[in-house]
Amino acid sequence: MLAPATARVDPLRATLLLTLAAGVALAEGIHAATRLSVSLKWPNDLLVARRKLAGILAEAGDRLVVVGYGINVAVAAFPPELCDRATSLESELGRPVDRYHVLVETLAALSRRYEDLLDGRFDAILDAWRRHAPAASGASVTWTTMEGTQSGVTAGIDDQGALLVQVGDRVERIVSGEVIWL
């Protein structure tokens, strides 16, 4: 797959929104395959009831992009420290899941959303991401900076995909790192 840097419209923005587009696609693909609704947590997690169902890792090079994702499908015995933070499709649905169908639907959705990136349909991606990410506005969060731990309240995402956090009378723009939802 060509890197977003080869996008027909605004290659830099396409690259910045790659992970968010993948999150939207996975949410859509999972829903198409199972009818399960999932929420997105900035920048790269899919959740059900605040428990992690799936994760995304995207790496872009000069001419190639690699998007990896993992979806917890089967009912699994998670380690005790993860039981309250992780879930699976089968746990949520209470039935077996056709892995092939999940794979086909997620790959088809990824293809559609990647075309959105290449064609500059950024608003469609951002709007869909916002619909799937209710905690992106109004949630208490913490994160670590060079100055130490910061805290604030989420205020959405900007048009480049950065998380916005209200800290006192200013808005911080977070572009990477681990954000902890409280």
Contacts in CASP RR format, 6 or more apart in sequence:
PFRMAT RR
TARGET T0000
AUTHOR 0000-0000-0000
METHOD contacts of the structure
MODEL  1
MLAPATARVDPLRATLLLTLAAGVALAEGIHAATRLSVSLKWPNDLLVAR
RKLAGILAEAGDRLVVVGYGINVAVAAFPPELCDRATSLESELGRPVDRY
HVLVETLAALSRRYEDLLDGRFDAILDAWRRHAPAASGASVTWTTMEGTQ
SGVTAGIDDQGALLVQVGDRVERIVSGEVIWL
1 64 0 8 1.000
1 65 0 8 1.000
1 114 0 8 1.000
2 63 0 8 1.000
2 64 0 8 1.000
2 65 0 8 1.000
2 118 0 8 1.000
3 15 0 8 1.000
3 60 0 8 1.000
3 61 0 8 1.000
3 62 0 8 1.000
3 63 0 8 1.000
3 64 0 8 1.000
3 65 0 8 1.000
4 11 0 8 1.000
4 14 0 8 1.000
4 15 0 8 1.000
4 17 0 8 1.000
4 18 0 8 1.000
4 60 0 8 1.000
4 65 0 8 1.000
4 117 0 8 1.000
4 118 0 8 1.000
5 11 0 8 1.000
5 12 0 8 1.000
5 14 0 8 1.000
5 15 0 8 1.000
5 60 0 8 1.000
5 61 0 8 1.000
5 62 0 8 1.000
5 63 0 8 1.000
6 63 0 8 1.000
6 118 0 8 1.000
7 14 0 8 1.000
7 15 0 8 1.000
7 117 0 8 1.000
7 118 0 8 1.000
7 119 0 8 1.000
7 120 0 8 1.000
8 118 0 8 1.000
8 119 0 8 1.000
8 120 0 8 1.000
9 118 0 8 1.000
9 119 0 8 1.000
9 120 0 8 1.000
10 120 0 8 1.000
10 122 0 8 1.000
13 120 0 8 1.000
13 122 0 8 1.000
13 159 0 8 1.000
13 160 0 8 1.000
14 117 0 8 1.000
14 118 0 8 1.000
14 120 0 8 1.000
14 122 0 8 1.000
15 60 0 8 1.000
16 160 0 8 1.000
16 161 0 8 1.000
17 117 0 8 1.000
17 122 0 8 1.000
17 125 0 8 1.000
17 126 0 8 1.000
17 160 0 8 1.000
17 161 0 8 1.000
18 58 0 8 1.000
18 60 0 8 1.000
18 65 0 8 1.000
18 67 0 8 1.000
18 117 0 8 1.000
19 43 0 8 1.000
19 44 0 8 1.000
19 56 0 8 1.000
19 58 0 8 1.000
20 40 0 8 1.000
20 43 0 8 1.000
20 125 0 8 1.000
20 126 0 8 1.000
20 129 0 8 1.000
20 157 0 8 1.000
20 161 0 8 1.000
21 113 0 8 1.000
21 114 0 8 1.000
21 116 0 8 1.000
21 117 0 8 1.000
21 125 0 8 1.000
21 129 0 8 1.000
22 44 0 8 1.000
22 56 0 8 1.000
22 58 0 8 1.000
22 67 0 8 1.000
22 68 0 8 1.000
22 69 0 8 1.000
22 110 0 8 1.000
22 113 0 8 1.000
23 40 0 8 1.000
23 44 0 8 1.000
23 46 0 8 1.000
23 56 0 8 1.000
23 129 0 8 1.000
23 132 0 8 1.000
24 40 0 8 1.000
24 109 0 8 1.000
24 113 0 8 1.000
24 125 0 8 1.000
24 128 0 8 1.000
24 129 0 8 1.000
24 132 0 8 1.000
25 106 0 8 1.000
25 109 0 8 1.000
25 110 0 8 1.000
25 112 0 8 1.000
25 113 0 8 1.000
25 114 0 8 1.000
26 38 0 8 1.000
26 46 0 8 1.000
26 54 0 8 1.000
26 55 0 8 1.000
26 56 0 8 1.000
26 69 0 8 1.000
26 71 0 8 1.000
26 106 0 8 1.000
26 109 0 8 1.000
26 110 0 8 1.000
27 37 0 8 1.000
27 38 0 8 1.000
27 39 0 8 1.000
27 40 0 8 1.000
27 46 0 8 1.000
27 132 0 8 1.000
28 109 0 8 1.000
28 113 0 8 1.000
28 128 0 8 1.000
29 102 0 8 1.000
29 105 0 8 1.000
29 106 0 8 1.000
29 108 0 8 1.000
29 109 0 8 1.000
30 36 0 8 1.000
30 38 0 8 1.000
30 46 0 8 1.000
30 53 0 8 1.000
30 54 0 8 1.000
30 71 0 8 1.000
30 89 0 8 1.000
30 102 0 8 1.000
30 105 0 8 1.000
30 106 0 8 1.000
31 37 0 8 1.000
31 38 0 8 1.000
32 105 0 8 1.000
32 108 0 8 1.000
32 109 0 8 1.000
33 97 0 8 1.000
33 98 0 8 1.000
33 101 0 8 1.000
33 102 0 8 1.000
33 104 0 8 1.000
33 105 0 8 1.000
33 106 0 8 1.000
34 89 0 8 1.000
34 93 0 8 1.000
34 97 0 8 1.000
34 102 0 8 1.000
36 48 0 8 1.000
36 89 0 8 1.000
36 92 0 8 1.000
36 93 0 8 1.000
38 46 0 8 1.000
38 47 0 8 1.000
38 48 0 8 1.000
38 53 0 8 1.000
38 54 0 8 1.000
38 132 0 8 1.000
39 46 0 8 1.000
39 47 0 8 1.000
39 48 0 8 1.000
39 132 0 8 1.000
39 133 0 8 1.000
39 134 0 8 1.000
39 135 0 8 1.000
40 46 0 8 1.000
40 47 0 8 1.000
40 129 0 8 1.000
40 132 0 8 1.000
40 133 0 8 1.000
40 136 0 8 1.000
41 47 0 8 1.000
41 133 0 8 1.000
41 135 0 8 1.000
41 181 0 8 1.000
42 133 0 8 1.000
42 136 0 8 1.000
42 154 0 8 1.000
42 157 0 8 1.000
42 163 0 8 1.000
42 179 0 8 1.000
43 161 0 8 1.000
43 163 0 8 1.000
43 176 0 8 1.000
44 55 0 8 1.000
44 56 0 8 1.000
44 57 0 8 1.000
44 58 0 8 1.000
45 52 0 8 1.000
45 54 0 8 1.000
45 55 0 8 1.000
45 56 0 8 1.000
46 52 0 8 1.000
46 53 0 8 1.000
46 54 0 8 1.000
46 55 0 8 1.000
46 56 0 8 1.000
46 71 0 8 1.000
47 53 0 8 1.000
48 87 0 8 1.000
48 92 0 8 1.000
49 87 0 8 1.000
50 85 0 8 1.000
50 181 0 8 1.000
51 84 0 8 1.000
51 85 0 8 1.000
51 86 0 8 1.000
51 87 0 8 1.000
52 72 0 8 1.000
52 85 0 8 1.000
52 86 0 8 1.000
52 87 0 8 1.000
53 71 0 8 1.000
53 72 0 8 1.000
53 86 0 8 1.000
53 87 0 8 1.000
53 88 0 8 1.000
53 89 0 8 1.000
53 92 0 8 1.000
54 69 0 8 1.000
54 70 0 8 1.000
54 71 0 8 1.000
54 72 0 8 1.000
55 69 0 8 1.000
55 70 0 8 1.000
55 71 0 8 1.000
56 67 0 8 1.000
56 68 0 8 1.000
56 69 0 8 1.000
56 70 0 8 1.000
57 67 0 8 1.000
57 68 0 8 1.000
57 69 0 8 1.000
58 65 0 8 1.000
58 66 0 8 1.000
58 67 0 8 1.000
58 68 0 8 1.000
59 65 0 8 1.000
59 66 0 8 1.000
60 66 0 8 1.000
67 110 0 8 1.000
69 106 0 8 1.000
71 89 0 8 1.000
71 102 0 8 1.000
71 106 0 8 1.000
72 86 0 8 1.000
72 87 0 8 1.000
72 88 0 8 1.000
72 89 0 8 1.000
73 88 0 8 1.000
73 89 0 8 1.000
73 90 0 8 1.000
73 97 0 8 1.000
73 99 0 8 1.000
73 102 0 8 1.000
74 88 0 8 1.000
74 89 0 8 1.000
74 90 0 8 1.000
74 97 0 8 1.000
75 88 0 8 1.000
75 90 0 8 1.000
75 91 0 8 1.000
76 88 0 8 1.000
76 91 0 8 1.000
78 86 0 8 1.000
89 97 0 8 1.000
89 102 0 8 1.000
90 96 0 8 1.000
90 97 0 8 1.000
113 125 0 8 1.000
116 122 0 8 1.000
116 124 0 8 1.000
116 125 0 8 1.000
117 125 0 8 1.000
122 159 0 8 1.000
126 157 0 8 1.000
126 159 0 8 1.000
126 161 0 8 1.000
129 157 0 8 1.000
130 136 0 8 1.000
130 156 0 8 1.000
130 157 0 8 1.000
133 156 0 8 1.000
133 157 0 8 1.000
135 154 0 8 1.000
135 181 0 8 1.000
136 154 0 8 1.000
136 156 0 8 1.000
136 157 0 8 1.000
136 163 0 8 1.000
137 154 0 8 1.000
137 155 0 8 1.000
137 156 0 8 1.000
138 153 0 8 1.000
138 154 0 8 1.000
138 155 0 8 1.000
139 153 0 8 1.000
139 154 0 8 1.000
139 181 0 8 1.000
139 182 0 8 1.000
140 151 0 8 1.000
140 152 0 8 1.000
140 153 0 8 1.000
140 154 0 8 1.000
140 181 0 8 1.000
140 182 0 8 1.000
141 151 0 8 1.000
141 152 0 8 1.000
141 153 0 8 1.000
141 154 0 8 1.000
141 165 0 8 1.000
141 179 0 8 1.000
141 180 0 8 1.000
141 181 0 8 1.000
141 182 0 8 1.000
142 149 0 8 1.000
142 150 0 8 1.000
142 151 0 8 1.000
142 152 0 8 1.000
142 179 0 8 1.000
142 180 0 8 1.000
142 182 0 8 1.000
143 149 0 8 1.000
143 150 0 8 1.000
143 151 0 8 1.000
143 165 0 8 1.000
143 174 0 8 1.000
143 177 0 8 1.000
143 178 0 8 1.000
143 179 0 8 1.000
143 180 0 8 1.000
144 150 0 8 1.000
144 178 0 8 1.000
150 165 0 8 1.000
150 167 0 8 1.000
150 172 0 8 1.000
151 167 0 8 1.000
151 182 0 8 1.000
152 165 0 8 1.000
152 166 0 8 1.000
152 167 0 8 1.000
152 168 0 8 1.000
152 172 0 8 1.000
153 165 0 8 1.000
153 166 0 8 1.000
154 163 0 8 1.000
154 164 0 8 1.000
154 165 0 8 1.000
154 166 0 8 1.000
155 164 0 8 1.000
155 165 0 8 1.000
155 166 0 8 1.000
155 171 0 8 1.000
156 163 0 8 1.000
156 164 0 8 1.000
157 163 0 8 1.000
157 164 0 8 1.000
158 164 0 8 1.000
158 173 0 8 1.000
160 175 0 8 1.000
162 173 0 8 1.000
162 174 0 8 1.000
162 175 0 8 1.000
163 173 0 8 1.000
163 174 0 8 1.000
163 175 0 8 1.000
163 179 0 8 1.000
164 171 0 8 1.000
164 172 0 8 1.000
164 173 0 8 1.000
164 174 0 8 1.000
165 171 0 8 1.000
165 172 0 8 1.000
165 174 0 8 1.000
166 172 0 8 1.000
END
